Amino acid sequence: MGKDALLTNEIMPKLNIAGFPEIYDDFNEDFPDIEQFITAIDLKYLRYQRTNESLAKKLDTIRNNIVNQVVALFDIQKLTVTKLDDIPLLKQFVEIIPREAGILTMNYDCVLDKALWLSNRWSPRGGYYLSSFPANDDENSRKDNILLLKLHGSCNFRTRSTDRDLVAVEITDEMFPNCHAQINPRTSNLDYGAKVLIMSYIKQYPRDIMMLWRKAICSLRQTDKLTVIGCSLRDEDTFLRFGLYHFGMKEQVNNFTVEIVDQSNEHCKVIEDKIRPLLANPEQQKIQCFGCLQEYFQSQKTSHATAR
């Protein structure tokens, strides 16, 4: 996706905090990425919530402003896929996703969403496992029934103005071509900003997002194969670490497999050392490492050919 696809530690220099002296002290080298920075603001908000209501409200406004800036960096207008053939690695990834797979992602952009839609294997109608939008049909179940669980929210998730616990999912033809949908567009009364983007270690998840986490934990308990792609498993991400413990808890299964895909074998080893203590039955769970996506894709083609 080029330079537009920022890594976490590349977001901070893009932010504009002019006019926000309340957070100048937090905006420095002590917080090299957006998640640590947002966490600092959340902690300050909680500190003043009972002692200085006006400052707490200001901090809440500042947080929303920063979240909206991040949305602009990753939104459909900034990161988009017109044709899968234009991005071969993404096309290969979408092709090897098994039927009825559960994809747990912390990304905020809609690149994978759109790629899955263009592959005709997935639909936003039912594919997000969120039902709080006016669409009665579960079109996703008539495709490959892949679930895309966006556990930290998404650029096309909105908090409803009437109930901040409910998520309004934006589904448009611009985002999903030929979807013939205009559900919860941003100009509607349902738009309350992308407050659903959760980029903090202070876990205050809306009810709908908690439903995604419960489904993720259920999926981890049911599957016998877990593939970790480009996820650093940071110690602060306590929800994810808790969820991983549930992998391999199924009864009467003798072997579980964890595949780690990262940008080098050295990175994979770091993730392996982190993930092994988090698993329910590490002695049953075989861990395989792949130092690049192409190596992983080749292994999948080989295993599929062997199975046939």
Long-range contacts (C-beta under 8 A, 24 or more apart in sequence): 1-79, 1-87, 1-111, 4-78, 4-79, 5-79, 5-109, 5-111, 6-73, 6-74, 8-33, 8-34, 8-35, 9-33, 11-70, 11-73, 12-37, 14-69, 14-73, 15-66, 15-69, 15-70, 16-69, 17-62, 17-66, 20-62, 20-65, 22-55, 22-58, 22-59, 22-62, 23-59, 23-62, 34-66, 34-70, 34-199, 35-199, 35-200, 35-201, 35-234, 35-236, 36-201, 37-66, 38-63, 38-66, 38-67, 38-199, 38-200, 39-200, 39-201, 39-202, 39-236, 41-66, 42-200, 42-202, 42-204, 43-202, 46-202, 64-193, 64-195, 67-193, 67-194, 67-195, 67-197, 67-199, 68-193, 68-194, 70-108, 70-197, 70-199, 71-108, 71-155, 71-194, 71-197, 74-107, 74-108, 74-109, 74-155, 75-109, 75-110, 75-155, 76-110, 76-114, 76-155, 76-156, 76-174, 76-175, 79-109, 79-110, 79-111, 80-111, 80-114, 81-111, 81-114, 81-115, 81-118, 83-118, 84-115, 84-118, 84-119, 87-115, 89-293, 89-294, 90-115, 91-115, 91-119, 92-293, 92-297, 93-293, 93-297, 94-119, 94-121, 95-119, 96-297, 96-300, 96-301, 97-121, 97-144, 97-146, 99-144, 99-145, 99-146, 100-144, 100-145, 100-146, 101-146, 101-147, 102-146, 102-147, 102-149, 102-215, 102-216, 102-219, 102-223, 103-146, 103-147, 103-148, 103-149, 104-149, 104-151, 104-216, 104-219, 104-220, 104-243, 105-148, 105-149, 105-150, 105-151, 106-150, 106-151, 106-152, 106-231, 106-237, 106-240, 107-150, 107-152, 108-150, 108-152, 108-153, 108-154, 108-155, 108-197, 108-199, 109-154, 109-155, 110-154, 110-155, 110-156, 110-175, 112-148, 113-148, 113-154, 113-156, 113-175, 113-176, 114-175, 114-176, 116-146, 116-148, 117-176, 117-177, 117-179, 118-177, 121-146, 122-146, 122-148, 123-179, 124-169, 124-171, 124-175, 124-176, 124-179, 124-181, 125-171, 125-181, 128-169, 129-211, 129-212, 129-215, 130-167, 130-169, 130-208, 130-211, 130-212, 132-160, 132-166, 132-167, 132-168, 132-169, 132-208, 133-168, 133-169, 133-171, 133-183, 133-184, 134-183, 134-184, 135-171, 135-181, 135-183, 147-215, 147-219, 149-212, 149-215, 149-216, 149-219, 150-212, 151-209, 151-212, 151-213, 151-216, 151-239, 151-240, 152-197, 152-198, 152-199, 153-194, 153-196, 153-197, 153-198, 153-209, 154-196, 154-197, 155-194, 155-197, 157-194, 157-196, 157-197, 158-184, 158-186, 158-190, 158-191, 158-192, 158-193, 158-194, 158-195, 158-196, 159-192, 159-193, 159-195, 159-196, 159-206, 160-190, 160-192, 161-189, 161-190, 161-191, 161-192, 164-192, 164-195, 164-206, 165-206, 165-207, 165-208, 166-206, 166-207, 166-208, 167-196, 167-206, 167-208, 167-209, 168-192, 201-236, 201-237, 201-238, 203-238, 203-239, 213-239, 213-243, 216-243, 217-242, 217-243, 217-246, 220-244, 220-246, 220-247, 221-246, 221-247, 221-249, 221-250, 222-250, 223-247, 223-250, 224-248, 224-250, 224-253, 224-255, 224-256, 224-257, 225-256, 225-257, 225-258, 225-259, 226-256, 226-257, 226-258, 226-259, 227-258, 227-259, 227-260, 227-261, 228-258, 228-259, 228-260, 228-261, 228-271, 228-275, 229-261, 229-262, 229-293, 229-296, 230-261, 230-262, 230-263, 231-271, 232-271, 233-271, 233-274, 233-275, 233-278, 241-278, 244-275, 244-278, 244-279, 245-278, 245-279, 245-280, 246-280, 247-279, 247-280, 247-285, 248-279, 248-280, 248-281, 248-284, 248-285, 249-280, 249-281, 253-284, 254-284, 255-284, 255-285, 255-286, 256-281, 256-284, 256-285, 256-286, 257-285, 257-286, 257-287, 257-288, 258-285, 258-286, 258-287, 258-288, 259-287, 259-288, 259-289, 259-290, 259-296, 260-287, 260-288, 260-289, 260-290, 261-290, 261-292, 261-293, 261-296, 262-289, 262-290, 262-291, 263-291, 263-292, 264-291, 264-292, 265-289, 265-291, 267-291
